[in-house]
Amino acid sequence: MLKHSQLGFTQPVNKLTLYFFSSFRRIFKLFLLLNLPFFANHVSALSTVTSKTIQGNSPFLTFDNGVTIADSVETFLSITLPDGKVVTSSTDNSSMANPINLTAEFVKFSDITTLVPFTSYPEIALSDIIIKSNYWLDIDGDANPNVTGGLKIKWQDSEGNDITETVKNNANSELKGCSAPYQLTIEAANGVLSTQYGDPRTSNFTGGKHTYYINPKIVQPEVCNIRPNLSLEFPEANVSNGPDWKAHKGFYVMDLNKPEVNFPTTGSNNLFFDIVFVGEVPATSLVQYNGSNVYPISGSGVHLELSAPSKGVLRMYVKGPTASNSSGFSPSIFRLYKDQAKNDLLYAFNIQRWYVAKLNGNGNYDSAVDFCNSLSGYRVPLVTDFTNSNRMNWHGGIPGVNGDYQRRISYKQNDGSWMGGLFNEWGAVSNENTNYPGTDWDVFDAGNRGWFYGSYFWTSNKENDTYNFVVESHLGATGDQLLTDITYGVACVTP
């Protein structure tokens, strides 16, 4: 008989009781086997429910410490002007024709700020702005944020040239009126803000792009270009641009302190050029400050006649010796000023060679020699007194400049001889209305070489005993011709 301590009962267990418990155990096992799928399904269901994460809130952008949720970074497209005014993309309506006009003079690029530091140009990661400035929030407390996308900067001048790298490396340089209006484009990429944990853990935001047009305040005249004849600025003419020439604009100011390196170094009666400038001082005031007739500070025989044909243009005609009155020229330095007191220099140049053409005076080479000898101190020009190009059997021009001239200021070579002359400086030299009306430089047809023009002039450079080189006055192309041909033009130069 089993003891009560084995079964938990206080009374002894007889055979009938033992049989009952034995039968109950067998029945219970069978019950468990038959109902096992039922229990398994309930356990599985319980496991599925408890494995789901707790639903929370997405991280979001905010620029007011969580008061409002932002879904874009358009606010990053704003700029701050030198006077502290903030201009946003949503309020700006500037354009090339209607730029933002700055109110102070001498503004530097560093005075116009964005969220992109100059040292980081052209792009900064949005995470460097959003995370470092706490422009985000997760109300569930999820941390370790990450942001994709970037903020880009692009500076351009008025002609669309990308100057971003120049601005980056010269942030303290001043904005120039001649390069304005400037274009400042800011572009923010679309991006994603995410946290390490949380559900959901990401949110998307949109970027944007905006261009500001900015014009500096320029009071005193700022010279942009020195503009002689541009009439042959077209693709068919094989004219190349020298380092001092800007296509369709004119010559750069090379050095105000060295008049001899500025345009023009050559001259002839009634040729003219324009000083193109920006600034609040009108061209009429510049005529008043300098006088309508300007004489050289050194040299003799030539002077300038000034006029103001349009806004931002000071025109000067070069007046000097002609075939009927050829005496008196010596290299002459001119200075022009921005102010009445003549303290602020506008431009300076040195005419070092003077040319006289024989109007309606075509002839053979001997007639050219005779004519130049009749003018005291004049001579028949060399090829390089006219042009700097190479063509035919002439190879005395600038290496690589073939056919037509290169628009370039003439200069002295190491041996003291000139490279280039009247035509490469002044362009198409003729008395046509589109060029230089009122001059003695005729338009005529000499030879038949298939060029645009045929106004060839004699030079003293010989090709052989019977041929000399000739130069065309519109494009500076070099040819050769029999010394006895009477259809070629005659011109002279001094010294």
C-alpha positions as CSV (number, residue, x, y, z in Angstrom):
1,M,0.0,0.0,0.0
2,L,1.3,3.5,-0.9
3,K,1.8,6.0,1.8
4,H,-0.2,9.2,1.8
5,S,3.0,11.3,1.6
6,Q,3.6,10.0,-2.0
7,L,0.1,11.2,-3.3
8,G,-0.6,14.2,-1.1
9,F,-3.7,12.7,0.5
10,T,-4.2,12.2,4.1
11,Q,-5.9,8.9,3.7
12,P,-4.3,5.7,2.5
13,V,-4.9,4.8,-1.2
14,N,-6.6,1.3,-1.8
15,K,-6.6,-0.8,-5.1
16,L,-9.7,0.9,-6.4
17,T,-8.2,4.3,-6.0
18,L,-5.0,3.2,-7.7
19,Y,-6.9,1.9,-10.7
20,F,-8.8,5.2,-11.0
21,F,-5.7,7.3,-11.1
22,S,-4.0,5.0,-13.6
23,S,-7.0,5.2,-15.9
24,F,-7.2,9.0,-15.6
25,R,-3.5,9.4,-16.6
26,R,-4.1,7.4,-19.8
27,I,-7.2,9.4,-20.7
28,F,-5.3,12.8,-20.0
29,K,-2.4,11.8,-22.3
30,L,-4.8,10.9,-25.1
31,F,-6.5,14.3,-24.6
32,L,-3.2,16.1,-24.9
33,L,-2.3,14.3,-28.1
34,L,-5.7,15.0,-29.7
35,N,-5.5,18.8,-28.8
36,L,-1.8,19.5,-29.5
37,P,-2.5,21.6,-32.7
38,F,-4.9,23.7,-30.7
39,F,-2.3,24.7,-28.2
40,A,0.4,25.2,-30.8
41,N,-1.8,27.7,-32.7
42,H,-2.4,29.7,-29.6
43,V,1.2,29.8,-28.7
44,S,2.1,31.0,-32.2
45,A,-0.5,33.7,-32.2
46,L,0.8,35.0,-28.9
47,S,4.3,35.1,-30.2
48,T,3.3,37.0,-33.3
49,V,1.5,39.7,-31.4
50,T,4.3,40.3,-29.0
51,S,7.0,40.6,-31.7
52,K,5.5,43.8,-33.3
53,T,7.4,47.1,-32.6
54,I,5.7,50.0,-30.9
55,Q,4.5,52.5,-33.5
56,G,5.9,56.1,-33.0
57,N,6.5,59.3,-34.9
58,S,8.9,60.1,-37.8
59,P,11.8,62.5,-37.2
60,F,11.1,65.8,-39.0
61,L,12.7,69.1,-39.9
62,T,11.9,72.2,-37.9
63,F,13.3,75.7,-37.9
64,D,11.4,76.9,-34.9
65,N,12.3,74.3,-32.2
66,G,9.4,72.0,-33.1
67,V,6.6,74.5,-33.3
68,T,6.0,73.6,-36.9
69,I,7.1,70.8,-39.1
70,A,9.0,71.6,-42.3
71,D,8.9,69.4,-45.4
72,S,11.5,71.4,-47.5
73,V,14.8,73.2,-47.0
74,E,13.8,76.2,-49.1
75,T,14.9,78.4,-46.2
76,F,18.5,77.4,-46.9
77,L,18.3,79.2,-50.2
78,S,18.4,82.7,-48.6
79,I,21.3,85.2,-48.8
80,T,22.4,88.0,-46.5
81,L,23.4,91.3,-48.1
82,P,26.2,93.6,-46.7
83,D,23.6,95.8,-44.9
84,G,22.3,92.7,-43.0
85,K,19.2,92.4,-45.1
86,V,18.1,88.8,-45.6
87,V,16.7,88.0,-49.0
88,T,14.8,84.7,-49.5
89,S,14.0,82.8,-52.6
90,S,10.3,83.3,-52.0
91,T,10.5,87.1,-51.9
92,D,13.3,87.7,-54.5
93,N,12.2,88.7,-58.0
94,S,15.6,89.9,-59.3
95,S,16.7,89.3,-62.9
96,M,19.4,90.4,-65.4
97,A,17.3,93.4,-66.3
98,N,16.2,94.1,-62.7
99,P,19.1,93.0,-60.4
100,I,19.4,93.6,-56.6
101,N,21.3,97.0,-56.5
102,L,23.6,97.1,-53.5
103,T,23.6,100.3,-51.6
104,A,27.2,100.5,-50.5
105,E,30.4,100.9,-52.6
106,F,33.4,98.6,-52.5
107,V,31.4,95.5,-51.6
108,K,33.4,92.3,-51.4
109,F,32.2,88.8,-52.2
110,S,32.7,88.0,-48.5
111,D,30.1,90.6,-47.6
112,I,27.4,88.5,-49.3
113,T,26.9,85.4,-47.2
114,T,25.0,82.1,-47.5
115,L,24.9,79.0,-45.4
116,V,27.8,77.7,-47.4
117,P,31.1,79.0,-46.0
118,F,33.5,80.3,-48.7
119,T,36.1,77.7,-47.7
120,S,33.6,74.9,-48.4
121,Y,32.7,76.1,-51.9
122,P,31.0,74.8,-54.1
123,E,29.1,72.4,-51.8
124,I,28.4,71.6,-48.2
125,A,26.5,68.5,-46.9
126,L,23.0,69.2,-45.6
127,S,23.9,67.2,-42.5
128,D,26.5,69.9,-41.6
129,I,23.6,72.4,-41.4
130,I,20.6,70.4,-40.2
131,I,22.3,68.4,-37.5
132,K,24.8,71.0,-36.2
133,S,22.1,73.7,-36.0
134,N,19.5,71.3,-34.5
135,Y,17.1,71.9,-37.4
136,W,15.4,68.5,-36.7
137,L,13.4,66.8,-33.9
138,D,12.1,63.4,-33.0
139,I,9.5,63.6,-30.3
140,D,10.0,59.9,-29.4
141,G,13.5,60.7,-28.4
142,D,15.1,58.6,-31.1
143,A,18.7,59.7,-31.7
144,N,21.8,59.4,-34.0
145,P,20.3,61.3,-36.9
146,N,21.5,61.1,-40.5
147,V,20.8,63.5,-43.4
148,T,21.4,63.0,-47.1
149,G,21.8,65.6,-49.8
150,G,23.9,68.8,-50.2
151,L,23.7,72.6,-50.6
152,K,25.5,73.9,-53.7
153,I,26.7,77.4,-54.6
154,K,27.5,78.8,-58.0
155,W,28.7,82.3,-58.9
156,Q,28.6,83.6,-62.5
157,D,29.5,86.9,-64.1
158,S,27.2,88.7,-66.5
159,E,28.3,86.6,-69.4
160,G,27.5,83.3,-67.6
161,N,31.1,82.4,-66.9
162,D,31.5,80.2,-63.8
163,I,33.6,82.1,-61.3
164,T,32.9,80.1,-58.2
165,E,36.4,78.9,-57.8
166,T,37.7,82.4,-58.2
167,V,35.3,83.7,-55.6
168,K,36.3,80.9,-53.2
169,N,40.0,81.8,-53.5
170,N,39.5,85.6,-53.6
171,A,36.5,86.1,-51.2
172,N,37.9,89.5,-50.2
173,S,38.0,90.9,-53.7
174,E,35.5,93.5,-54.7
175,L,32.6,93.0,-57.1
176,K,33.3,94.7,-60.4
177,G,30.7,96.7,-62.3
178,C,32.0,95.5,-65.6
179,S,31.2,91.9,-64.7
180,A,27.8,92.7,-63.3
181,P,25.1,91.7,-62.8
182,Y,26.5,88.7,-61.0
183,Q,24.4,85.6,-60.7
184,L,24.4,83.7,-57.4
185,T,22.7,80.3,-57.6
186,I,21.9,78.2,-54.5
187,E,20.6,74.7,-55.0
188,A,19.5,72.3,-52.2
189,A,19.0,68.6,-53.1
190,N,16.1,66.5,-52.1
191,G,17.0,64.4,-49.0
192,V,16.1,62.0,-46.3
193,L,16.2,62.6,-42.5
194,S,16.6,59.3,-40.5
195,T,17.4,58.1,-37.0
196,Q,19.1,54.9,-36.0
197,Y,16.1,53.4,-34.2
198,G,12.4,54.1,-34.1
199,D,9.4,53.2,-36.3
200,P,9.0,55.0,-38.5
201,R,12.6,56.2,-38.6
202,T,12.8,58.2,-41.8
203,S,11.1,61.2,-43.4
204,N,11.7,62.8,-46.8
205,F,12.1,66.5,-47.6
206,T,12.3,68.5,-50.8
207,G,15.1,70.8,-51.9
208,G,15.0,73.8,-54.3
209,K,17.0,76.1,-56.5
210,H,17.1,79.9,-56.9
211,T,19.3,82.5,-58.7
212,Y,19.9,86.0,-57.3
213,Y,21.1,88.8,-59.6
214,I,23.4,91.3,-57.9
215,N,24.7,94.6,-59.1
216,P,27.4,96.5,-57.1
217,K,27.2,100.2,-56.6
218,I,29.8,101.9,-58.8
219,V,30.2,105.7,-58.5
220,Q,33.5,106.6,-60.1
221,P,33.9,105.3,-63.7
222,E,35.3,101.8,-64.0
223,V,36.8,101.1,-67.4
224,C,35.6,97.8,-68.9
225,N,37.1,97.8,-72.4
226,I,38.8,100.0,-75.0
227,R,36.8,99.4,-78.1
228,P,38.1,100.2,-81.6
229,N,36.4,98.8,-84.8
230,L,34.5,95.5,-84.3
231,S,33.0,95.3,-87.7
232,L,34.8,92.0,-88.7
233,E,33.9,90.0,-85.6
234,F,32.3,87.2,-87.5
235,P,33.1,83.4,-87.8
236,E,34.1,83.5,-91.4
237,A,37.0,85.8,-90.7
238,N,40.0,83.8,-89.4
239,V,40.7,86.3,-86.7
240,S,42.1,85.0,-83.4
241,N,41.9,86.7,-80.1
242,G,45.1,87.8,-78.4
243,P,45.6,87.7,-74.7
244,D,44.6,91.4,-74.4
245,W,41.5,91.2,-76.6
246,K,38.0,90.2,-75.6
247,A,35.9,89.1,-78.5
248,H,33.0,91.5,-79.4
249,K,34.2,93.8,-76.6
250,G,37.6,95.3,-77.3
251,F,41.0,95.6,-75.5
252,Y,41.5,95.2,-71.8
253,V,43.3,97.9,-69.8
254,M,46.7,96.4,-69.5
255,D,48.5,98.7,-67.0
256,L,47.6,102.3,-66.3
257,N,51.1,102.9,-65.0
258,K,52.6,101.8,-68.3
259,P,50.9,103.7,-71.1
260,E,53.2,102.1,-73.7
261,V,51.5,98.7,-73.2
262,N,47.9,99.9,-73.6
263,F,45.9,100.4,-76.8
264,P,46.6,102.2,-79.1
265,T,50.3,102.2,-79.8
266,T,49.6,103.3,-83.4
267,G,47.5,106.0,-84.9
268,S,46.2,107.7,-88.1
269,N,44.1,110.7,-88.6
270,N,40.3,110.4,-87.8
271,L,40.6,106.9,-86.4
272,F,38.5,106.6,-83.2
273,F,37.9,104.4,-80.3
274,D,35.5,104.2,-77.3
275,I,36.3,103.9,-73.6
276,V,33.4,101.7,-72.4
277,F,32.8,102.1,-68.6
278,V,30.3,101.7,-65.8
279,G,29.6,104.1,-63.0
280,E,27.3,106.9,-61.9
281,V,29.5,109.6,-63.4
282,P,28.2,110.3,-66.9
283,A,30.3,110.4,-70.0
284,T,29.5,114.1,-70.5
285,S,31.1,114.9,-67.2
286,L,34.3,113.1,-68.3
287,V,34.4,115.3,-71.4
288,Q,34.0,118.3,-69.1
289,Y,36.8,117.1,-66.8
290,N,39.3,116.4,-69.6
291,G,38.2,119.0,-72.2
292,S,36.8,118.3,-75.6
293,N,40.4,118.5,-76.9
294,V,43.1,116.6,-75.1
295,Y,46.8,117.1,-75.8
296,P,49.7,114.8,-74.9
297,I,51.7,115.2,-71.7
298,S,54.7,114.4,-73.9
299,G,55.3,114.2,-77.6
300,S,53.7,116.4,-80.3
301,G,51.7,116.5,-83.5
302,V,48.6,114.7,-82.4
303,H,45.7,115.3,-80.1
304,L,42.3,113.8,-79.2
305,E,38.8,115.1,-79.7
306,L,36.4,113.8,-77.0
307,S,32.6,113.2,-77.2
308,A,29.9,111.3,-75.3
309,P,27.8,109.4,-77.8
310,S,25.9,107.3,-75.3
311,K,25.7,106.3,-71.7
312,G,28.9,104.6,-70.5
313,V,30.8,105.5,-73.6
314,L,33.6,108.1,-74.0
315,R,34.6,108.4,-77.6
316,M,37.9,109.9,-78.8
317,Y,39.0,110.7,-82.3
318,V,42.7,110.7,-83.0
319,K,43.8,113.8,-84.9
320,G,47.2,114.2,-86.5
321,P,49.3,114.5,-89.6
322,T,47.9,113.7,-93.1
323,A,49.3,113.6,-96.6
324,S,48.6,117.3,-97.0
325,N,50.2,118.2,-93.6
326,S,52.6,115.5,-92.4
327,S,55.0,117.4,-90.2
328,G,55.4,117.4,-86.5
329,F,54.7,113.9,-85.1
330,S,56.7,112.4,-82.2
331,P,55.6,109.6,-79.9
332,S,52.9,111.0,-77.6
333,I,51.6,110.0,-74.2
334,F,48.0,110.7,-73.2
335,R,46.3,110.6,-69.8
336,L,42.6,110.9,-69.2
337,Y,41.0,111.4,-65.8
338,K,37.9,110.6,-63.8
339,D,37.7,113.9,-61.9
340,Q,37.9,117.6,-62.4
341,A,41.0,117.9,-60.2
342,K,42.7,115.3,-62.4
343,N,43.8,113.2,-59.5
344,D,42.1,109.9,-60.4
345,L,43.5,108.3,-63.6
346,L,40.9,106.9,-66.0
347,Y,43.1,105.7,-68.9
348,A,46.6,106.2,-70.4
349,F,48.3,105.2,-73.6
350,N,51.2,106.1,-75.9
351,I,50.9,106.5,-79.6
352,Q,54.4,105.4,-80.8
353,R,53.9,105.1,-84.6
354,W,51.9,107.4,-86.9
355,Y,50.5,106.4,-90.3
356,V,49.6,108.5,-93.4
357,A,47.6,107.0,-96.3
358,K,47.6,108.4,-99.8
359,L,43.9,108.9,-100.6
360,N,43.1,107.7,-104.2
361,G,46.8,107.1,-104.6
362,N,47.3,103.6,-105.8
363,G,50.5,102.9,-107.6
364,N,53.5,100.6,-108.0
365,Y,56.1,100.1,-105.4
366,D,58.4,102.9,-106.6
367,S,55.5,105.4,-106.3
368,A,55.1,104.3,-102.7
369,V,58.8,105.0,-102.0
370,D,58.6,108.4,-103.7
371,F,55.5,109.4,-101.8
372,C,56.9,108.4,-98.4
373,N,60.1,110.2,-99.1
374,S,58.1,113.3,-99.8
375,L,56.8,113.2,-96.3
376,S,59.5,114.3,-93.9
377,G,60.6,111.4,-91.7
378,Y,58.2,108.8,-93.1
379,R,59.0,105.4,-94.8
380,V,57.2,102.6,-96.5
381,P,56.0,100.3,-93.7
382,L,57.3,96.8,-93.0
383,V,54.8,93.9,-92.9
384,T,55.0,94.1,-89.1
385,D,54.0,97.7,-89.2
386,F,50.7,96.5,-90.5
387,T,50.0,93.1,-89.1
388,N,51.2,90.2,-86.9
389,S,50.1,87.3,-89.1
390,N,51.9,84.8,-91.3
391,R,50.7,83.9,-94.8
392,M,52.1,82.9,-98.2
393,N,55.9,83.0,-97.9
394,W,55.8,85.5,-95.1
395,H,56.8,84.0,-91.8
396,G,57.7,87.0,-89.7
397,G,54.5,87.2,-87.7
398,I,53.5,85.7,-84.4
399,P,54.1,81.9,-84.5
400,G,50.9,80.1,-85.1
401,V,49.0,83.2,-86.3
402,N,48.2,82.2,-89.9
403,G,46.1,84.0,-92.5
404,D,44.4,87.0,-90.8
405,Y,45.8,89.0,-88.0
406,Q,45.4,88.3,-84.3
407,R,43.6,91.1,-82.5
408,R,46.3,92.2,-80.2
409,I,48.2,95.3,-79.0
410,S,51.5,95.6,-80.9
411,Y,54.6,95.1,-78.9
412,K,58.4,95.4,-79.2
413,Q,60.4,92.2,-79.5
414,N,63.7,91.5,-77.8
415,D,65.7,93.1,-80.7
416,G,63.6,96.3,-80.4
417,S,61.6,95.6,-83.6
418,W,57.8,95.9,-83.6
419,M,55.5,92.9,-83.7
420,G,52.2,94.1,-85.2
421,G,50.9,97.4,-86.2
422,L,48.0,99.4,-87.4
423,F,45.6,96.8,-88.7
424,N,45.8,94.2,-85.9
425,E,45.1,97.0,-83.4
426,W,42.4,99.0,-85.1
427,G,40.7,96.2,-87.1
428,A,39.2,96.9,-90.5
429,V,40.9,100.2,-91.4
430,S,38.9,101.8,-94.2
431,N,36.8,104.8,-94.8
432,E,33.6,102.8,-95.1
433,N,30.7,104.0,-92.9
434,T,30.9,100.8,-90.8
435,N,34.6,101.3,-90.1
436,Y,36.3,104.6,-90.0
437,P,34.6,107.2,-92.2
438,G,36.5,110.4,-92.8
439,T,39.9,108.7,-92.9
440,D,42.2,108.5,-96.0
441,W,42.2,104.7,-96.0
442,D,40.5,103.8,-99.3
443,V,38.6,100.7,-100.2
444,F,39.8,99.3,-103.5
445,D,40.4,96.1,-105.3
446,A,44.0,95.0,-105.8
447,G,44.6,91.5,-107.1
448,N,42.2,88.6,-107.1
449,R,43.0,86.3,-104.2
450,G,39.5,85.2,-103.1
451,W,39.6,87.1,-99.8
452,F,36.8,89.1,-98.4
453,Y,38.5,92.4,-99.3
454,G,41.2,93.4,-101.7
455,S,42.6,96.6,-100.2
456,Y,46.3,95.6,-100.1
457,F,49.1,98.1,-99.3
458,W,52.7,97.9,-100.2
459,T,55.4,97.0,-97.7
460,S,59.2,97.4,-98.0
461,N,59.7,93.6,-97.3
462,K,60.9,91.8,-100.4
463,E,60.0,88.3,-101.3
464,N,62.5,88.3,-104.2
465,D,63.9,90.7,-106.7
466,T,60.6,91.3,-108.5
467,Y,58.0,90.8,-105.7
468,N,57.4,92.6,-102.5
469,F,54.9,91.6,-99.8
470,V,51.6,93.5,-99.5
471,V,49.1,93.5,-96.6
472,E,45.3,93.8,-96.7
473,S,43.8,96.5,-94.5
474,H,40.7,94.8,-93.3
475,L,42.0,91.5,-92.0
476,G,45.8,91.9,-92.1
477,A,46.4,89.1,-94.5
478,T,49.8,89.1,-96.3
479,G,50.3,88.5,-100.0
480,D,53.0,89.3,-102.6
481,Q,52.9,91.2,-105.8
482,L,55.1,92.4,-108.7
483,L,56.8,95.6,-107.9
484,T,55.4,97.1,-111.1
485,D,51.7,96.5,-110.3
486,I,49.9,99.8,-110.1
487,T,46.7,98.7,-108.3
488,Y,48.1,98.5,-104.8
489,G,47.6,101.1,-102.0
490,V,50.2,103.5,-100.7
491,A,50.7,104.4,-97.0
492,C,53.7,105.5,-94.9
493,V,54.7,105.4,-91.3
494,T,57.0,107.3,-88.9
495,P,59.3,106.7,-87.1
